[in-house]
Amino acid sequence: ISVQITNLLGRNVGSGIGAGVFAAILSAIYKRQLRAGLGILGDLSVSGAIQRAINFGDKLAMLSENGAKLVLTSMENLAEMQNIPPSILNNTDVNFFSNSQMILQKAILTE
């Protein structure tokens, strides 16, 4: 599989996008649609290890400002939720995952 990632907001694509790429690839393979307005933060290693999103608050704010309705992130970012302004949490739901199966369960649209 070859993956090309393009950032539509004009910034560099950094590390920590493995969980999102994982969900995108498997939704395409299984022909299942991802939820509308979905953002996924955090990394997933080749061995399946989940890693937290760096600069979680800034990334969550950017996603919320750009229309994300649901953001999935690693359980390791849970402690940072206390620093998130209520204005962001009013517009965007934040759900957490601790393994790759949870990413798919929460990201893929159920019919």
Secondary structure, 3 states (H helix, E strand, C coil): CCCCCCCCCCCCCCCCCHHHHHHHHHHHHCCCCECCCEEECCEECCCCCEECCCCHHHHHHHHHHCCCCEEEEEHHHHHHHHHCCHHHHHHCEEEEECCHHHHHHHHECCC
